[in-house]
């Protein structure tokens, strides 16, 4: 079950920092922040802003994120960091259509442009050797 969540996250968000398998039931805030290259304070802020994001807290108030929480963070990360939505815009987009909060074709197009730029840079570097 968790393997399919990870595959969905990797295919949707192209994040390689997500572990090979979401084998644990709970992840610490530090682990999740590292997965998405975010500060822990950003995750705490997003928790306040996105009502869907509700990590469990133990008796000491330590947050524990489930694979479902990680999926919500992935969608929010994509909207805010990849597509440039404001937090308010991302919340509206997520609430109106949570299952389609990103456009795969647009994402693929952006990745292809990045790939072309990288290949061009590589050619320039190769010719200067």
DSSP file (Angstrom, degrees, kcal/mol; ACC not computed):
  #  RESIDUE AA STRUCTURE BP1 BP2  ACC     N-H-->O    O-->H-N    N-H-->O    O-->H-N    TCO  KAPPA ALPHA  PHI   PSI    X-CA   Y-CA   Z-CA
    1    1 A X     >        0   0    0      0, 0.0     4,-1.3     0, 0.0     3,-0.2   0.000 360.0 360.0 360.0 -48.3    0.0    0.0    0.0
    2    2 A X  H  >  +     0   0    0      1,-0.2     4,-2.3     2,-0.2    20,-0.3   0.827 360.0  61.8 -71.4 -29.7    2.7    2.5    1.0
    3    3 A X  H  > S+     0   0    0      1,-0.2     4,-2.4     2,-0.2    -1,-0.2   0.893 103.3  49.9 -60.8 -39.1    4.8    1.5   -2.0
    4    4 A X  H  > S+     0   0    0      2,-0.2     4,-2.4    -3,-0.2    -1,-0.2   0.866 108.2  52.9 -69.0 -34.7    2.0    2.7   -4.3
    5    5 A X  H  X S+     0   0    0     -4,-1.3     4,-2.6     2,-0.2    -2,-0.2   0.928 110.4  48.2 -63.2 -44.0    1.8    6.0   -2.5
    6    6 A X  H  X S+     0   0    0     -4,-2.3     4,-3.0     2,-0.2     5,-0.2   0.927 110.8  50.0 -62.5 -45.4    5.5    6.5   -3.0
    7    7 A X  H  X S+     0   0    0     -4,-2.4     4,-2.7     1,-0.2     5,-0.2   0.914 111.5  49.5 -60.4 -41.9    5.3    5.7   -6.7
    8    8 A X  H  X S+     0   0    0     -4,-2.4     4,-2.5     2,-0.2     5,-0.3   0.927 112.5  47.4 -61.9 -44.6    2.5    8.1   -7.1
    9    9 A X  H  X S+     0   0    0     -4,-2.6     4,-3.0     2,-0.2     6,-0.4   0.932 114.0  46.6 -62.8 -45.5    4.4   10.9   -5.3
   10   10 A X  H  X S+     0   0    0     -4,-3.0     4,-2.0     1,-0.2    -2,-0.2   0.912 115.8  45.0 -65.4 -41.1    7.5   10.3   -7.3
   11   11 A X  H  < S+     0   0    0     -4,-2.7    -1,-0.2    -5,-0.2    -2,-0.2   0.868 119.7  41.3 -71.9 -33.5    5.7   10.2  -10.6
   12   12 A X  H  < S+     0   0    0     -4,-2.5    -2,-0.2    -5,-0.2    -1,-0.2   0.889 131.6  21.7 -78.6 -39.4    3.6   13.2   -9.8
   13   13 A X  H  < S-     0   0    0     -4,-3.0    -3,-0.2    -5,-0.3    -2,-0.2   0.504  88.9-134.6-112.4  -6.5    6.2   15.4   -8.2
   14   14 A X     <  +     0   0    0     -4,-2.0     2,-0.6    -5,-0.4    -4,-0.2   0.867  47.5 158.2  55.1  39.6    9.5   13.9   -9.5
   15   15 A X        -     0   0    0     -6,-0.4     3,-0.4     1,-0.1    -1,-0.2  -0.854  27.2-176.3 -99.5 122.3   11.0   14.0   -6.1
   16   16 A X  S    S+     0   0    0     -2,-0.6    -1,-0.1     1,-0.2    -6,-0.1   0.511  74.8  75.7 -92.3  -5.6   13.9   11.6   -5.5
   17   17 A X        +     0   0    0     18,-0.4     2,-0.3     2,-0.1    -1,-0.2   0.618  69.6 100.8 -81.7 -11.6   14.3   12.5   -1.9
   18   18 A X  S    S-     0   0    0     -3,-0.4     4,-0.1    17,-0.2    14,-0.0  -0.589  87.7-104.8 -72.9 131.9   11.2   10.4   -1.0
   19   19 A X        -     0   0    0     -2,-0.3     3,-0.1     1,-0.1    -1,-0.1  -0.092  28.6-105.9 -57.8 157.6   12.5    7.1    0.4
   20   20 A X  S    S+     0   0    0      1,-0.2     2,-0.4    -3,-0.1    -1,-0.1   0.853 105.7  14.3 -53.5 -37.7   12.3    4.0   -1.8
   21   21 A X        -     0   0    0    -15,-0.1     2,-2.0   -16,-0.0     3,-0.3  -0.997  68.9-134.1-140.6 136.4    9.4    2.8    0.3
   22   22 A X        +     0   0    0     -2,-0.4   -20,-0.1   -20,-0.3    45,-0.1  -0.610  47.6 155.6 -82.9  79.4    7.2    4.5    2.8
   23   23 A X        +     0   0    0     -2,-2.0     2,-0.2   -21,-0.1    -1,-0.2   0.718  43.3  77.8 -84.6 -22.2    7.6    1.6    5.2
   24   24 A X  S    S-     0   0    0     -3,-0.3    43,-0.2     1,-0.1     3,-0.1  -0.553  71.6-140.3 -89.6 154.4    7.0    3.4    8.4
   25   25 A X  S    S+     0   0    0     -2,-0.2    42,-0.4     1,-0.2     2,-0.3   0.798  89.4  28.8 -77.7 -29.6    3.6    4.3    9.7
   26   26 A X        -     0   0    0     40,-0.2     2,-0.4    41,-0.1    40,-0.2  -0.984  64.7-163.4-137.0 144.1    4.9    7.7   11.0
   27   27 A X  E     -A   65   0A   0     38,-2.1    38,-3.3    -2,-0.3     2,-0.0  -0.952  25.3-116.1-124.8 145.1    7.7   10.0   10.0
   28   28 A X  E  >  -A   64   0A   0     -2,-0.4     4,-2.1    36,-0.2     5,-0.2  -0.293  29.5-109.7 -74.2 164.3    9.2   12.8   12.0
   29   29 A X  H  > S+     0   0    0     34,-0.5     4,-2.5     1,-0.2     5,-0.2   0.859 120.0  54.2 -62.8 -35.4    8.9   16.5   10.9
   30   30 A X  H  > S+     0   0    0      2,-0.2     4,-2.0     1,-0.2    -1,-0.2   0.902 107.5  49.1 -65.8 -41.5   12.7   16.4   10.2
   31   31 A X  H  > S+     0   0    0      2,-0.2     4,-1.8     1,-0.2    -2,-0.2   0.918 114.0  45.6 -63.3 -43.9   12.4   13.4    7.9
   32   32 A X  H  X S+     0   0    0     -4,-2.1     4,-1.5     2,-0.2    -2,-0.2   0.903 110.5  53.3 -68.3 -41.5    9.4   14.9    6.0
   33   33 A X  H  X>S+     0   0    0     -4,-2.5     5,-2.7     1,-0.2     4,-0.6   0.906 109.5  49.5 -59.5 -41.2   11.2   18.3    5.7
   34   34 A X  H ><5S+     0   0    0     -4,-2.0     3,-0.7     1,-0.2    -1,-0.2   0.880 104.8  58.5 -65.8 -38.4   14.2   16.6    4.2
   35   35 A X  H 3<5S+     0   0    0     -4,-1.8   -18,-0.4     1,-0.2    -1,-0.2   0.879 118.9  30.1 -56.9 -38.9   12.0   14.7    1.7
   36   36 A X  H 3<5S-     0   0    0     -4,-1.5    -1,-0.2    -3,-0.2    -2,-0.2   0.309 108.1-117.7-107.2   6.9   10.7   17.9    0.3
   37   37 A X  T <<5S+     0   0    0     -3,-0.7     2,-0.3    -4,-0.6    -3,-0.2   0.933  70.2 135.0  54.5  49.8   13.8   20.1    0.9
   38   38 A X      < -     0   0    0     -5,-2.7     2,-0.2    -6,-0.1    -1,-0.2  -0.813  60.1-106.5-120.8 161.7   11.7   22.4    3.2
   39   39 A X     >  -     0   0    0     -2,-0.3     4,-1.5     1,-0.1     3,-0.4  -0.585  28.8-121.8 -79.7 152.0   12.3   23.9    6.6
   40   40 A X  H  > S+     0   0    0      1,-0.2     4,-2.2    -2,-0.2     5,-0.2   0.841 114.5  60.1 -63.2 -30.8   10.5   22.4    9.5
   41   41 A X  H  > S+     0   0    0      1,-0.2     4,-2.2     2,-0.2    -1,-0.2   0.857 100.4  54.9 -65.7 -32.9    9.0   25.8   10.2
   42   42 A X  H  > S+     0   0    0     -3,-0.4     4,-2.9     2,-0.2    -1,-0.2   0.909 107.4  49.7 -65.2 -40.8    7.4   25.7    6.7
   43   43 A X  H  X S+     0   0    0     -4,-1.5     4,-2.0     2,-0.2    -2,-0.2   0.912 110.6  49.3 -64.3 -41.1    5.8   22.4    7.5
   44   44 A X  H  X S+     0   0    0     -4,-2.2     4,-1.1     2,-0.2    -1,-0.2   0.895 112.6  48.6 -63.9 -38.6    4.4   23.8   10.7
   45   45 A X  H >X S+     0   0    0     -4,-2.2     4,-1.9     1,-0.2     3,-0.6   0.934 110.1  50.5 -65.4 -46.2    3.1   26.8    8.8
   46   46 A X  H 3X S+     0   0    0     -4,-2.9     4,-3.3     1,-0.3     7,-0.2   0.848 102.9  61.5 -61.6 -32.9    1.5   24.7    6.1
   47   47 A X  H 3< S+     0   0    0     -4,-2.0    -1,-0.3     1,-0.2    -2,-0.2   0.881 107.9  43.7 -59.7 -37.8   -0.2   22.7    8.9
   48   48 A X  H << S+     0   0    0     -4,-1.1    -1,-0.2    -3,-0.6    -2,-0.2   0.852 119.0  43.2 -73.3 -35.1   -2.0   25.9   10.0
   49   49 A X  H  < S+     0   0    0     -4,-1.9     2,-0.8     1,-0.2    -2,-0.2   0.870 108.3  56.3 -82.7 -38.9   -2.8   26.9    6.4
   50   50 A X    ><  -     0   0    0     -4,-3.3     3,-1.6    -5,-0.2    -1,-0.2  -0.843  65.2-164.3-101.2 106.4   -4.0   23.5    4.9
   51   51 A X  T 3  S+     0   0    0     -2,-0.8    -1,-0.2     1,-0.3    -4,-0.0   0.737  87.0  63.4 -63.2 -22.6   -6.8   22.2    7.0
   52   52 A X  T 3  S+     0   0    0      1,-0.1     2,-1.0    -3,-0.1    -1,-0.3   0.745  85.9  83.2 -72.1 -23.2   -6.3   18.7    5.4
   53   53 A X    <   +     0   0    0     -3,-1.6     2,-0.3    -7,-0.2    -3,-0.1  -0.721  50.6 151.0 -89.3 102.5   -2.8   18.4    6.8
   54   54 A X        -     0   0    0     -2,-1.0    15,-0.1    -6,-0.0     3,-0.1  -0.727  23.6-167.2-134.3  83.8   -3.2   17.2   10.4
   55   55 A X        -     0   0    0     -2,-0.3    10,-0.2     1,-0.1     2,-0.1  -0.376  30.6-105.7 -68.3 151.4   -0.2   15.2   11.6
   56   56 A X  E     -B   64   0A   0      8,-1.7     8,-3.0     7,-0.0     2,-0.4  -0.448  32.8-152.3 -72.8 150.8   -0.7   13.2   14.8
   57   57 A X  E     -B   63   0A   0      6,-0.2     6,-0.2    -2,-0.1     2,-0.0  -0.982   5.2-138.8-125.9 138.9    1.0   14.6   17.9
   58   58 A X    >   -     0   0    0      4,-1.8     3,-2.1    -2,-0.4     6,-0.0  -0.176  45.0 -81.3 -83.1-174.3    2.2   12.5   20.8
   59   59 A X  T 3  S+     0   0    0      1,-0.3    -1,-0.1     2,-0.1    -2,-0.0   0.748 132.7  51.9 -63.1 -23.1    1.8   13.6   24.5
   60   60 A X  T 3  S-     0   0    0      2,-0.1    -1,-0.3     0, 0.0    -3,-0.0   0.410 120.6-108.1 -91.8   1.9    4.9   15.8   24.2
   61   61 A X    <   +     0   0    0     -3,-2.1     2,-0.4     1,-0.3    -2,-0.1   0.609  65.3 153.9  84.6  12.4    3.5   17.5   21.1
   62   62 A X        -     0   0    0      1,-0.1    -4,-1.8   -34,-0.0    -1,-0.3  -0.637  42.8-125.2 -79.3 126.6    5.9   15.9   18.7
   63   63 A X  E     - B   0  57A   0     -2,-0.4   -34,-0.5    -6,-0.2     2,-0.4  -0.462  23.0-168.9 -75.4 139.9    4.5   15.7   15.2
   64   64 A X  E     -AB  28  56A   0     -8,-3.0    -8,-1.7    -2,-0.2     2,-0.4  -0.980  11.0-150.9-130.4 118.7    4.2   12.3   13.4
   65   65 A X  E     -A   27   0A   0    -38,-3.3   -38,-2.1    -2,-0.4     2,-0.1  -0.745   4.9-149.4 -96.2 133.7    3.4   12.4    9.7
   66   66 A X     >  -     0   0    0     -2,-0.4     4,-2.2   -40,-0.2     5,-0.2  -0.474  34.5-102.5 -88.9 165.6    1.5    9.5    8.0
   67   67 A X  H  > S+     0   0    0    -42,-0.4     4,-1.9     1,-0.2     5,-0.1   0.856 126.0  55.5 -56.4 -33.7    2.0    8.6    4.4
   68   68 A X  H  > S+     0   0    0      2,-0.2     4,-2.0     1,-0.2    -1,-0.2   0.913 106.4  49.9 -64.8 -42.1   -1.4   10.3    3.7
   69   69 A X  H  > S+     0   0    0      1,-0.2     4,-2.5     2,-0.2    -2,-0.2   0.905 108.9  53.1 -59.3 -41.4    0.0   13.5    5.3
   70   70 A X  H  X S+     0   0    0     -4,-2.2     4,-2.3     1,-0.2    -1,-0.2   0.867 106.4  52.4 -64.4 -36.9    3.1   13.2    3.1
   71   71 A X  H  X S+     0   0    0     -4,-1.9     4,-2.1     2,-0.2    -1,-0.2   0.913 109.8  48.6 -64.3 -42.4    0.9   12.9    0.0
   72   72 A X  H  X S+     0   0    0     -4,-2.0     4,-2.5     2,-0.2    -2,-0.2   0.909 111.5  49.7 -63.6 -42.2   -0.9   16.1    1.0
   73   73 A X  H  X S+     0   0    0     -4,-2.5     4,-3.2     1,-0.2    -1,-0.2   0.901 108.4  54.4 -63.1 -40.3    2.4   17.9    1.6
   74   74 A X  H  X S+     0   0    0     -4,-2.3     4,-2.2     2,-0.2    -2,-0.2   0.910 110.0  45.5 -60.2 -43.5    3.6   16.7   -1.8
   75   75 A X  H  X S+     0   0    0     -4,-2.1     4,-2.2     2,-0.2    -1,-0.2   0.918 115.2  47.2 -66.1 -43.1    0.6   18.2   -3.5
   76   76 A X  H  X S+     0   0    0     -4,-2.5     4,-2.8     1,-0.2     5,-0.3   0.920 111.4  51.5 -64.1 -43.1    0.9   21.4   -1.6
   77   77 A X  H  X>S+     0   0    0     -4,-3.2     4,-2.6     1,-0.2     5,-1.1   0.910 109.3  50.8 -59.2 -43.9    4.7   21.5   -2.4
   78   78 A X  I  X>S+     0   0    0     -4,-2.2     5,-2.2    -5,-0.2     4,-0.9   0.938 113.6  43.9 -61.0 -47.5    4.0   21.1   -6.1
   79   79 A X  I  <5S+     0   0    0     -4,-2.2     6,-2.8     3,-0.2    -2,-0.2   0.926 124.3  33.1 -65.0 -45.1    1.5   23.9   -6.2
   80   80 A X  I  <5S+     0   0    0     -4,-2.8     4,-0.3     4,-0.2    -2,-0.2   0.944 131.1  27.0 -80.0 -49.7    3.5   26.4   -4.1
   81   81 A X  I  <5S+     0   0    0     -4,-2.6    -3,-0.2    -5,-0.3    -2,-0.1   0.839 130.7  32.5 -87.9 -34.6    7.1   25.6   -5.0
   82   82 A X  I  <<S+     0   0    0     -5,-1.1    -3,-0.2    -4,-0.9    -4,-0.1   0.891 129.3  30.4 -90.4 -44.5    6.8   24.1   -8.5
   83   83 A X  S   <S-     0   0    0     -5,-2.2    -3,-0.2    -6,-0.2    -4,-0.1   0.544 101.5-122.0 -97.8  -7.1    3.8   26.0  -10.0
   84   84 A X        +     0   0    0     -4,-0.3    -4,-0.2    -6,-0.3    -3,-0.1   0.703  51.3 159.2  79.6  20.4    4.3   29.2   -8.1
   85   85 A X        -     0   0    0     -6,-2.8    -1,-0.2    -7,-0.2     2,-0.1  -0.401  41.6-119.2 -69.9 151.5    0.8   29.4   -6.4
   86   86 A X     >  -     0   0    0      1,-0.1     4,-2.9    -2,-0.1     5,-0.2  -0.438  32.2-104.9 -76.5 166.6    0.4   31.5   -3.4
   87   87 A X  H  > S+     0   0    0      1,-0.2     4,-2.5     2,-0.2     5,-0.2   0.929 124.9  49.6 -58.8 -43.8   -0.6   29.7   -0.2
   88   88 A X  H  > S+     0   0    0      1,-0.2     4,-2.2     2,-0.2    -1,-0.2   0.923 112.4  46.8 -61.5 -44.9   -4.1   31.1   -0.7
   89   89 A X  H  > S+     0   0    0      1,-0.2     4,-2.6     2,-0.2    -1,-0.2   0.890 111.7  50.8 -64.6 -40.0   -4.2   30.0   -4.3
   90   90 A X  H  X S+     0   0    0     -4,-2.9     4,-2.8     2,-0.2    -1,-0.2   0.898 109.2  51.3 -65.1 -40.1   -2.9   26.6   -3.5
   91   91 A X  H  X S+     0   0    0     -4,-2.5     4,-2.4    -5,-0.2    -2,-0.2   0.925 112.3  46.3 -62.1 -44.1   -5.6   26.1   -0.8
   92   92 A X  H  X S+     0   0    0     -4,-2.2     4,-2.5     2,-0.2     5,-0.2   0.927 114.0  47.8 -64.3 -44.7   -8.3   27.1   -3.2
   93   93 A X  H  X S+     0   0    0     -4,-2.6     4,-2.0     1,-0.2    -2,-0.2   0.921 113.6  47.5 -62.1 -44.4   -7.0   24.9   -5.9
   94   94 A X  H  < S+     0   0    0     -4,-2.8    -1,-0.2     1,-0.2    -2,-0.2   0.884 113.9  47.3 -65.8 -38.6   -6.7   21.9   -3.5
   95   95 A X  H  < S+     0   0    0     -4,-2.4     3,-0.4    -5,-0.2    -2,-0.2   0.878 113.6  46.7 -72.1 -37.2  -10.2   22.5   -2.1
   96   96 A X  H  < S+     0   0    0     -4,-2.5    -2,-0.2     1,-0.2    -1,-0.2   0.840 137.6   3.0 -75.3 -31.4  -11.9   22.8   -5.5
   97   97 A X    ><  +     0   0    0     -4,-2.0     3,-0.9    -5,-0.2    -1,-0.2  -0.491  66.0 171.2-153.9  76.7  -10.2   19.8   -7.0
   98   98 A X  G >  S+     0   0    0     -3,-0.4     3,-0.6     1,-0.2    -3,-0.1   0.772  80.2  53.0 -64.9 -26.4   -7.9   17.9   -4.6
   99   99 A X  G 3  S+     0   0    0      1,-0.2    -1,-0.2     2,-0.1     3,-0.1   0.722 114.8  40.2 -82.8 -19.3   -7.3   14.9   -7.0
  100  100 A X  G <   +     0   0    0     -3,-0.9    -1,-0.2    -7,-0.2    -2,-0.1  -0.400  68.2 137.8-122.7  55.9   -6.2   17.1   -9.9
  101  101 A X    <   +     0   0    0     -3,-0.6     2,-0.3    -7,-0.1    -1,-0.1   0.320  68.4  42.0 -86.5  10.6   -4.1   19.7   -8.1
  102  102 A X  S    S-     0   0    0     -3,-0.1     2,-0.7   -24,-0.0   -23,-0.0  -0.986  76.3-126.6-149.9 157.2   -1.4   19.6  -10.8
  103  103 A X     >  -     0   0    0     -2,-0.3     4,-2.3     1,-0.2     5,-0.2  -0.911  15.4-163.1-108.7 107.9   -1.2   19.5  -14.6
  104  104 A X  H  > S+     0   0    0     -2,-0.7     4,-2.8     1,-0.2     5,-0.2   0.891  89.1  52.3 -59.5 -43.4    0.9   16.6  -15.7
  105  105 A X  H  > S+     0   0    0      1,-0.2     4,-2.3     2,-0.2    -1,-0.2   0.908 110.4  48.3 -61.9 -41.4    1.4   17.9  -19.2
  106  106 A X  H  > S+     0   0    0      2,-0.2     4,-2.2     1,-0.2    -1,-0.2   0.909 112.2  49.6 -64.2 -41.7    2.5   21.2  -18.0
  107  107 A X  H  X S+     0   0    0     -4,-2.3     4,-2.4     2,-0.2    -2,-0.2   0.917 110.4  49.5 -64.0 -44.5    4.9   19.6  -15.6
  108  108 A X  H  X S+     0   0    0     -4,-2.8     4,-2.3     1,-0.2    -1,-0.2   0.908 109.8  52.3 -62.5 -41.1    6.4   17.4  -18.3
  109  109 A X  H  X S+     0   0    0     -4,-2.3     4,-2.0    -5,-0.2    -1,-0.2   0.911 110.1  47.8 -60.6 -43.5    6.8   20.4  -20.6
  110  110 A X  H  X S+     0   0    0     -4,-2.2     4,-2.1     1,-0.2    -1,-0.2   0.899 111.5  50.3 -65.0 -40.5    8.7   22.3  -17.9
  111  111 A X  H  X S+     0   0    0     -4,-2.4     4,-2.4     1,-0.2    -2,-0.2   0.876 108.7  52.4 -66.2 -36.6   10.9   19.3  -17.2
  112  112 A X  H  X S+     0   0    0     -4,-2.3     4,-2.4     2,-0.2    -1,-0.2   0.893 108.9  50.1 -65.9 -38.8   11.7   18.9  -20.9
  113  113 A X  H  X S+     0   0    0     -4,-2.0     4,-2.3     2,-0.2    -2,-0.2   0.905 110.9  49.2 -64.4 -41.0   12.7   22.6  -21.1
  114  114 A X  H  X S+     0   0    0     -4,-2.1     4,-2.5     2,-0.2    -2,-0.2   0.915 110.3  51.3 -63.3 -42.5   15.0   22.1  -18.1
  115  115 A X  H  X S+     0   0    0     -4,-2.4     4,-2.6     1,-0.2    -2,-0.2   0.918 109.6  49.7 -61.0 -44.0   16.5   19.0  -19.7
  116  116 A X  H  X S+     0   0    0     -4,-2.4     4,-2.3     1,-0.2    -1,-0.2   0.909 110.9  49.7 -62.1 -42.0   17.2   21.0  -22.9
  117  117 A X  H  X S+     0   0    0     -4,-2.3     4,-2.3     2,-0.2    -2,-0.2   0.912 111.4  48.8 -62.5 -42.6   18.8   23.8  -20.9
  118  118 A X  H  X S+     0   0    0     -4,-2.5     4,-2.3     2,-0.2    -2,-0.2   0.903 111.0  49.7 -64.8 -41.4   21.0   21.3  -19.1
  119  119 A X  H  X S+     0   0    0     -4,-2.6     4,-2.3     2,-0.2    -1,-0.2   0.894 110.3  50.9 -64.8 -39.3   22.0   19.6  -22.3
  120  120 A X  H  X S+     0   0    0     -4,-2.3     4,-2.2     2,-0.2    -2,-0.2   0.915 110.5  48.7 -63.6 -43.6   22.9   22.9  -23.8
  121  121 A X  H  X S+     0   0    0     -4,-2.3     4,-2.5     1,-0.2    -2,-0.2   0.897 109.5  52.8 -61.7 -40.5   25.1   23.8  -20.8
  122  122 A X  H  X S+     0   0    0     -4,-2.3     4,-2.6     2,-0.2    -2,-0.2   0.919 108.4  50.0 -62.5 -43.3   26.8   20.4  -21.0
  123  123 A X  H  X S+     0   0    0     -4,-2.3     4,-2.0     1,-0.2    -1,-0.2   0.912 110.7  50.2 -61.1 -42.4   27.6   21.0  -24.7
  124  124 A X  H  X S+     0   0    0     -4,-2.2     4,-1.0     1,-0.2    -1,-0.2   0.909 112.1  47.1 -63.2 -41.1   29.1   24.4  -23.8
  125  125 A X  H  < S+     0   0    0     -4,-2.5     4,-0.5     1,-0.2     3,-0.3   0.881 110.4  52.7 -67.6 -37.9   31.2   23.0  -21.1
  126  126 A X  H >< S+     0   0    0     -4,-2.6     3,-0.7     1,-0.2    -1,-0.2   0.856 107.6  51.5 -65.9 -35.0   32.4   20.1  -23.3
  127  127 A X  H 3< S+     0   0    0     -4,-2.0    -1,-0.2     1,-0.2    -2,-0.2   0.739 104.1  57.8 -75.9 -21.0   33.5   22.5  -26.0
  128  128 A X  T 3<        0   0    0     -4,-1.0    -1,-0.2    -3,-0.3    -2,-0.2   0.577 360.0 360.0 -84.2  -8.3   35.5   24.6  -23.5
  129  129 A X    <         0   0    0     -3,-0.7    -1,-0.2    -4,-0.5    -2,-0.1   0.479 360.0 360.0 -75.3 360.0   37.6   21.6  -22.5
